[in-house]
């Protein structure tokens, strides 16, 4: 029922679904899988709402972190800002070398996850959208990489 409401055309129902998903301590795998699918949906609203729901779940999983990193390149500025906020609050990759390594492999990165994220954030400092620039600035001050990854 929650997933059906999440994909509803009524924004109030979708917002309620996001809040319901965020209230779950351990969401079923199907919810995580569906939110990851919605993160690449054609609708920008679906993309940023799925990122917000994933962020609220605070899942430190390679596929979730990879979705945040990929969404930092999204054509929609609201999605980019949501991705930046999510990646800055998902701090596990900054201290857990194994998580960072698996996420980097999931993304097919040659370099480290940390340098990729910091590079993307630095690039977003000159984004056309002020909200994205502001989110990137905040993220760069909040993120502290404490182990090489």
N, CA and C of each residue as an Amber inpcrd file, in Angstrom:
protein
   447
   0.8260000  -1.1940000   0.0000000   0.0000000   0.0000000   0.0000000
   0.8690000   1.2560000   0.0000000   1.9630000   1.2110000   0.7570000
   2.8440000   2.3800000   0.8210000   3.4560000   2.6440000  -0.5480000
   3.9140000   1.5870000  -1.2120000   4.5200000   1.7710000  -2.5320000
   3.5060000   2.2530000  -3.5500000   2.2780000   1.7940000  -3.4500000
   1.2340000   2.2670000  -4.3680000   0.9910000   3.7520000  -4.1600000
   0.9630000   4.1970000  -2.9120000   0.7680000   5.6230000  -2.6290000
   1.9660000   6.4400000  -3.0940000   3.1470000   5.8530000  -3.0040000
   4.3590000   6.5690000  -3.4220000   4.3220000   6.8830000  -4.9130000
   3.7240000   6.0130000  -5.6900000   3.6690000   6.2560000  -7.1270000
   2.3510000   6.8960000  -7.5560000   1.5470000   7.3440000  -6.6050000
   0.2750000   8.0090000  -6.9000000   0.5300000   9.3850000  -7.5130000
  -0.3990000   9.8550000  -8.3390000  -0.2370000  11.1770000  -8.9650000
  -0.5350000  12.3140000  -7.9840000  -1.1770000  12.0250000  -6.8720000
  -1.5020000  13.0340000  -5.8650000  -0.2650000  13.2940000  -4.9970000
   0.2380000  14.5150000  -5.0300000   1.4730000  14.8290000  -4.2990000
   1.3120000  14.6700000  -2.7900000   0.1260000  14.9200000  -2.2620000
  -0.0920000  14.7510000  -0.8190000   0.0260000  13.2780000  -0.4200000
  -0.5100000  12.3950000  -1.2450000  -0.3860000  10.9550000  -0.9630000
   1.0650000  10.5160000  -1.0710000   1.7890000  11.0560000  -2.0790000
   3.2050000  10.6910000  -2.2180000   3.9900000  11.1740000  -1.0100000
   3.7360000  12.3910000  -0.5540000   4.4420000  12.9200000   0.6160000
   4.1560000  12.0790000   1.8510000   2.9010000  11.6660000   2.0110000
   2.5450000  10.8050000   3.1380000   3.2750000   9.4630000   3.0370000
   3.4050000   8.9490000   1.8290000   4.1230000   7.6900000   1.6340000
   5.5940000   7.8420000   1.9870000   6.2010000   8.9590000   1.5890000
   7.6020000   9.2140000   1.9350000   7.7590000   9.2180000   3.4520000
   6.8620000   9.9100000   4.1500000   6.9460000   9.9600000   5.6160000
   6.7510000   8.5750000   6.2250000   5.8430000   7.7900000   5.6840000
   5.6220000   6.4330000   6.2010000   6.8550000   5.5640000   5.9980000
   7.4730000   5.6810000   4.8340000   8.6820000   4.9020000   4.5510000
   9.8060000   5.3240000   5.4820000   9.9420000   6.6310000   5.6940000
  11.0090000   7.1210000   6.5590000  10.8240000   6.6820000   8.0120000
   9.5890000   6.4120000   8.4200000   9.3120000   6.0010000   9.7950000
   9.6740000   4.5320000  10.0590000   9.9470000   3.7820000   9.0040000
  10.2800000   2.3680000   9.1740000  11.7030000   2.2170000   9.6850000
  11.8760000   1.3520000  10.6800000  13.2240000   1.0880000  11.1790000
  13.9890000   0.1860000  10.2310000  13.3600000  -0.8840000   9.8000000
  13.9870000  -1.8170000   8.8650000  12.9860000  -2.0900000   7.7550000
  13.0690000  -1.3360000   6.6870000  12.0840000  -1.5160000   5.6160000
  12.2820000  -2.8480000   4.9000000  11.2110000  -3.4150000   4.3950000
  11.3520000  -4.6310000   3.5890000  12.2310000  -4.3520000   2.3680000
  12.9410000  -5.3700000   1.9250000  13.8430000  -5.2140000   0.7730000
  13.1090000  -4.6930000  -0.4540000  11.8580000  -5.1000000  -0.6200000
  11.0960000  -4.6620000  -1.7960000  10.9390000  -3.1480000  -1.8100000
  10.7730000  -2.5370000  -0.6480000  10.6440000  -1.0780000  -0.6000000
  11.9510000  -0.4370000  -1.0390000  13.0620000  -0.9330000  -0.5380000
  14.3640000  -0.3780000  -0.9400000  14.5720000  -0.5450000  -2.4370000
  14.2830000  -1.7480000  -2.9660000  14.4410000  -1.9930000  -4.4090000
  13.5640000  -1.0460000  -5.2260000  12.3260000  -0.8720000  -4.7970000
  11.4060000  -0.0090000  -5.5360000  11.8540000   1.4430000  -5.4750000
  12.2990000   1.8970000  -4.3230000  12.7900000   3.2790000  -4.2120000
  14.0140000   3.4950000  -5.1030000  14.8740000   2.4920000  -5.1880000
  16.0350000   2.6040000  -6.0760000  15.5960000   2.6770000  -7.5320000
  14.5590000   1.9420000  -7.8920000  14.0190000   2.0390000  -9.2560000
  13.4180000   3.4210000  -9.4980000  12.6760000   3.9340000  -8.5170000
  12.0670000   5.2550000  -8.6580000  13.1250000   6.3570000  -8.7620000
  14.3200000   6.1060000  -8.2410000  15.3870000   7.1120000  -8.2940000
  15.8310000   7.3970000  -9.7220000  15.4600000   6.5250000 -10.6570000
  15.7900000   6.7490000 -12.0720000  14.5250000   6.9000000 -12.9230000
  13.4040000   7.1690000 -12.2930000  12.1250000   7.3390000 -12.9790000
  12.1760000   8.5500000 -13.9050000  11.3220000   8.5650000 -14.9090000
  11.2670000   9.6970000 -15.8400000  10.7910000  10.9810000 -15.1520000
  10.0380000  10.8440000 -14.0930000   9.5000000  12.0140000 -13.3820000
  10.5190000  12.5560000 -12.3780000  10.9040000  13.8200000 -12.5090000
  11.8230000  14.4040000 -11.5260000  11.2590000  14.3610000 -10.1050000
   9.9580000  14.5330000  -9.9800000   9.3310000  14.4840000  -8.6570000
   9.5090000  13.1110000  -8.0310000   9.2960000  12.0730000  -8.8210000
   9.5010000  10.7140000  -8.3070000  10.9620000  10.5020000  -7.9130000
  11.8850000  11.0470000  -8.7140000  13.3050000  10.8550000  -8.4250000
  13.6850000  11.5090000  -7.1090000  13.3070000  12.7780000  -6.9010000
  13.7470000  13.4300000  -5.6660000  13.0080000  12.8770000  -4.4550000
  11.7410000  12.4790000  -4.6290000  11.0230000  11.9100000  -3.4930000
  11.5940000  10.5470000  -3.1070000  12.0240000   9.7690000  -4.0810000
  12.6300000   8.4760000  -3.7420000  13.9580000   8.6990000  -3.0180000
  14.7290000   9.6890000  -3.4410000  15.9830000   9.9950000  -2.7440000
  15.7100000  10.4440000  -1.3140000  14.6650000  11.2670000  -1.1440000
  14.3080000  11.7310000   0.1990000  13.8800000  10.5610000   1.0850000
  13.1150000   9.6380000   0.5220000  12.6840000   8.4740000   1.2950000
  13.8800000   7.6030000   1.6660000  14.7720000   7.3760000   0.7100000
  15.9750000   6.5810000   1.0010000  16.8290000   7.2560000   2.0570000
  16.9630000   8.5660000   1.9490000  17.7560000   9.3090000   2.9290000
  17.1500000   9.1590000   4.3210000  15.8310000   9.2390000   4.4020000
  15.1580000   9.1040000   5.6890000  15.3460000   7.7400000   6.3210000
  15.5330000   6.7350000   5.4860000  15.7590000   5.3800000   5.9930000
  17.1800000   5.1940000   6.5260000  18.0680000   6.0880000   6.1520000
  19.4730000   6.0490000   6.5900000  20.1260000   4.6970000   6.3120000
  19.9240000   4.2220000   5.0980000  20.5000000   2.9460000   4.6900000
  21.9220000   3.1580000   4.2000000  22.8570000   2.5190000   4.8390000
  24.2590000   2.6060000   4.4350000  24.5700000   1.3830000   3.5750000
  24.0460000   1.3810000   2.3660000  24.2220000   0.2660000   1.4450000
  24.8470000   0.7790000   0.1460000  25.7100000  -0.0140000  -0.4670000
  26.3650000   0.4310000  -1.7030000  25.3960000   0.8820000  -2.7960000
  24.3050000   0.1480000  -3.0080000  23.3690000   0.5350000  -4.0710000
  22.6940000   1.8580000  -3.7740000  22.4050000   2.1210000  -2.5010000
  21.7710000   3.3780000  -2.1120000  22.7540000   4.5290000  -2.2920000
  23.9710000   4.3480000  -1.8090000  24.9840000   5.3960000  -1.9730000
  25.2650000   5.6560000  -3.4500000  25.2980000   4.5900000  -4.2480000
  25.5170000   4.7480000  -5.6910000  24.3870000   5.5550000  -6.3150000
  23.1520000   5.3370000  -5.8670000  22.0190000   6.1100000  -6.3910000
  22.1880000   7.5920000  -6.0850000  22.6710000   7.9140000  -4.8850000
  22.9120000   9.3160000  -4.5320000  23.9780000   9.9310000  -5.4440000
  25.0670000   9.2000000  -5.6340000  26.1690000   9.7160000  -6.4580000
  25.6950000   9.9480000  -7.8970000  24.9800000   8.9850000  -8.4500000
  24.4800000   9.1370000  -9.8240000  23.5040000  10.2990000  -9.9390000
  22.6720000  10.4960000  -8.9170000  21.6790000  11.5720000  -8.9620000
  22.3170000  12.9600000  -8.8610000  23.5660000  13.0340000  -8.4470000
  24.2490000  14.3250000  -8.4090000  24.4440000  14.8830000  -9.8160000
  24.2970000  14.0290000 -10.8450000  24.4020000  14.4540000 -12.2460000
  23.0320000  14.6360000 -12.8990000  21.9640000  14.5560000 -12.1240000
  20.6150000  14.6050000 -12.6830000  20.3650000  15.9460000 -13.3900000
  19.6010000  15.9390000 -14.4890000  19.3020000  17.2000000 -15.1780000
  18.4090000  18.1390000 -14.3670000  17.6650000  17.6090000 -13.3940000
  16.7610000  18.4390000 -12.6060000  17.4690000  18.9580000 -11.3510000
  17.4640000  20.2720000 -11.1190000  18.1810000  20.8160000  -9.9630000
  17.6320000  20.3650000  -8.6120000  16.3330000  20.1050000  -8.5170000
  15.7660000  19.6300000  -7.2520000  16.3160000  18.2460000  -6.9210000
  16.4630000  17.4170000  -7.9290000  17.0220000  16.0730000  -7.7320000
  18.4950000  16.1870000  -7.3450000  19.2450000  17.0540000  -8.0270000
  20.6640000  17.2280000  -7.6780000  20.8120000  17.6830000  -6.2280000
  20.0030000  18.6460000  -5.8180000  20.0830000  19.1470000  -4.4420000
  19.7210000  18.0490000  -3.4430000  18.7080000  17.2400000  -3.7510000
  18.3240000  16.1420000  -2.8670000  19.4520000  15.1150000  -2.7680000
  20.1060000  14.8490000  -3.8790000  21.2150000  13.8930000  -3.8890000
  22.3770000  14.3940000  -3.0430000  22.6790000  15.6750000  -3.1710000
  23.7720000  16.2500000  -2.3880000  23.4530000  16.1780000  -0.9020000
  22.2330000  16.5140000  -0.5470000  21.8390000  16.4490000   0.8620000
  21.9270000  15.0160000   1.3760000  21.4640000  14.0690000   0.5860000
  21.4900000  12.6610000   1.0030000  22.9190000  12.1600000   1.1750000
  23.7910000  12.4830000   0.2380000  25.1690000  11.9820000   0.3150000
  25.9090000  12.6040000   1.4980000  25.5690000  13.8460000   1.8410000
  26.2540000  14.4730000   2.9720000  25.7770000  13.9020000   4.3030000
  24.5490000  13.3880000   4.3380000  24.0470000  12.8000000   5.5810000
  24.3490000  11.3170000   5.6890000  24.7140000  10.6910000   4.5980000
  25.0870000   9.2670000   4.6170000  26.5730000   9.1890000   4.9040000
  26.9320000   9.2410000   6.1540000  28.3400000   9.3850000   6.5210000
  29.1240000   8.0730000   6.5590000  28.4570000   6.9380000   6.4370000
  29.1570000   5.6660000   6.5410000  30.2900000   5.5010000   5.5570000
  30.1200000   6.0470000   4.3540000  31.1630000   5.8940000   3.3410000
  32.4400000   6.6450000   3.7090000  32.3500000   7.6180000   4.6350000
  33.5380000   8.3880000   5.0050000  34.4200000   7.6490000   6.0070000
  33.8550000   6.6930000   6.7320000  34.6260000   5.9910000   7.7550000
  34.7230000   4.4870000   7.5220000  33.8850000   3.9480000   6.6790000
  33.8620000   2.5060000   6.4340000  34.4940000   2.2290000   5.0700000
  35.7520000   1.8290000   5.0890000  36.4910000   1.6140000   3.8400000
  35.8570000   0.5200000   2.9900000  35.3260000  -0.5290000   3.6150000
  34.7070000  -1.6200000   2.8490000  33.4520000  -1.1350000   2.1300000
  32.6340000  -0.3500000   2.8170000  31.4290000   0.2090000   2.1980000
  31.8080000   1.1130000   1.0270000  32.8050000   1.9520000   1.2270000
  33.2530000   2.8490000   0.1570000  33.7950000   2.0690000  -1.0320000
  34.5320000   1.0090000  -0.7570000  35.1170000   0.2090000  -1.8370000
  34.0450000  -0.5110000  -2.6560000  33.0690000  -1.1080000  -1.9710000
  32.0020000  -1.8150000  -2.6820000  31.1480000  -0.8130000  -3.4800000
  30.8920000   0.3430000  -2.9040000  30.1240000   1.3690000  -3.6190000
  30.8890000   1.8360000  -4.8500000  32.1880000   2.0260000  -4.7240000
  33.0060000   2.4430000  -5.8640000  32.9580000   1.3960000  -6.9620000
  33.0270000   0.1180000  -6.5770000  32.9200000  -0.9560000  -7.5770000
  31.5340000  -0.9800000  -8.2110000  30.5010000  -0.7480000  -7.4110000
  29.1280000  -0.7050000  -7.9290000  28.9980000   0.3720000  -8.9990000
  29.6850000   1.4780000  -8.7790000  29.6560000   2.5970000  -9.7340000
  30.6460000   2.4260000 -10.8830000  31.5330000   1.4440000 -10.7740000
  32.5510000   1.2480000 -11.7970000  33.6240000   2.3280000 -11.7800000
  33.9280000   2.8370000 -10.6050000  34.9080000   3.9180000 -10.4770000
  36.3340000   3.3840000 -10.5470000  37.1850000   4.1510000 -11.1660000
  38.6140000   3.8390000 -11.1820000  39.2730000   4.3330000  -9.9050000
  38.8710000   5.5120000  -9.4440000  39.4500000   6.1020000  -8.2370000
  38.6110000   5.7960000  -7.0100000  38.8760000   6.5450000  -5.9610000
  38.1610000   6.3090000  -4.7080000  36.7890000   6.9730000  -4.7210000
  35.9010000   6.4480000  -3.9070000  34.5650000   7.0270000  -3.7740000
  34.6540000   8.4330000  -3.2020000  35.4770000   8.6080000  -2.1890000
  35.6190000   9.9190000  -1.5520000  36.0590000  10.9920000  -2.5290000
  37.0800000  10.7080000  -3.3320000  37.5530000  11.7220000  -4.2790000
  36.5130000  11.9840000  -5.3660000  35.7650000  10.9650000  -5.7520000
  34.7090000  11.1480000  -6.7490000  33.6210000  12.0550000  -6.2030000
  33.1780000  11.7950000  -4.9740000  32.1150000  12.6080000  -4.3790000
  32.5790000  14.0420000  -4.1750000  33.7640000  14.2200000  -3.6310000
  34.2740000  15.5860000  -3.4130000  34.4300000  16.3090000  -4.7470000
  34.8960000  15.6010000  -5.7750000  35.0090000  16.2100000  -7.1000000
  33.6610000  16.6370000  -7.6510000  32.6430000  15.7850000  -7.4810000
  31.3000000  16.1380000  -7.9450000  30.7550000  17.3340000  -7.1670000
  30.9720000  17.3370000  -5.8600000  30.5020000  18.4660000  -5.0440000
  31.1910000  19.7600000  -5.4550000  32.4910000  19.6930000  -5.6980000
  33.2070000  20.8920000  -6.1510000  32.6460000  21.3780000  -7.4840000
  32.3160000  20.4580000  -8.3780000  31.7090000  20.8360000  -9.6470000
  30.3500000  21.4950000  -9.4660000  29.5990000  21.0490000  -8.4680000
  28.2720000  21.6190000  -8.2190000  28.3330000  22.9960000  -7.5610000
  29.5010000  23.3990000  -7.1180000  29.6420000  24.7530000  -6.5590000
  29.4070000  25.8300000  -7.6170000  29.4780000  25.4500000  -8.8800000
  29.2300000  26.4050000  -9.9730000  27.9640000  26.0300000 -10.7500000
  27.0900000  25.2550000 -10.1350000  25.8210000  24.8660000 -10.7640000
  24.9990000  26.1210000 -11.0680000  24.1960000  26.0450000 -12.1060000
  23.3400000  27.1710000 -12.4910000  22.2840000  27.4770000 -11.4280000
  21.9130000  26.4780000 -10.6530000  20.8460000  26.6330000  -9.6560000
  21.4310000  26.9810000  -8.2790000  21.0140000  28.1190000  -7.6970000
  21.5470000  28.5170000  -6.3840000  21.3360000  27.4790000  -5.2820000
  20.2000000  26.7740000  -5.2860000  19.9480000  25.7800000  -4.2250000
  20.9400000  24.6220000  -4.3020000  21.3580000  24.2760000  -5.5060000
  22.3350000  23.1950000  -5.6710000  23.7070000  23.6700000  -5.1920000
  24.0760000  24.8970000  -5.5580000  25.3600000  25.4500000  -5.0980000
  25.4020000  25.4980000  -3.5740000  24.3070000  25.9420000  -2.9700000
  24.2400000  26.0430000  -1.5140000  24.3400000  24.6680000  -0.8610000
  23.6320000  23.6870000  -1.4020000  23.6910000  22.3230000  -0.8620000
  25.1050000  21.7600000  -0.9750000  25.7570000  22.0140000  -2.0950000
  27.1270000  21.5270000  -2.2890000  28.0850000  22.1730000  -1.2920000
  27.9290000  23.4680000  -1.0730000  28.7760000  24.1650000  -0.0880000
  28.6040000  23.5640000   1.3040000  27.3320000  23.3720000   1.6900000
  27.0590000  22.7750000   3.0140000  27.6550000  21.3770000   3.1050000
  27.4700000  20.5860000   2.0640000  27.9750000  19.2110000   2.0830000
  29.4840000  19.1670000   2.2310000  30.1660000  20.0360000   1.5170000
  31.6320000  20.0370000   1.6010000  32.1220000  20.4110000   2.9920000
  31.3570000  21.2300000   3.7200000  31.7690000  21.5620000   5.0860000
  31.3960000  20.4580000   6.0660000  30.3560000  19.6790000   5.7610000
  29.9070000  18.6220000   6.6630000  30.6720000  17.3180000   6.5000000
  31.1120000  17.0450000   5.2950000  31.7560000  15.7570000   5.0140000
  33.2030000  15.7950000   5.4900000  33.5360000  14.8160000   6.3040000
  34.9150000  14.6600000   6.7680000  35.3120000  13.2140000   6.5190000
  36.2010000  13.0230000   5.5750000  36.6560000  11.6830000   5.2610000
  37.7680000  11.3410000   6.2480000  37.5140000  10.3210000   7.0850000
  38.4650000  10.0040000   8.1540000  39.3370000   8.8010000   7.8410000
  39.0570000   8.1150000   6.7570000  39.9300000   7.0220000   6.3700000
  40.0360000   7.0300000   4.8550000  41.1690000   6.6190000   4.3160000
  41.2900000   6.6310000   2.8600000  40.2880000   5.6640000   2.2380000
  39.5930000   6.1390000   1.2120000  38.6650000   5.2630000   0.4940000
  38.6810000   5.6660000  -0.9370000
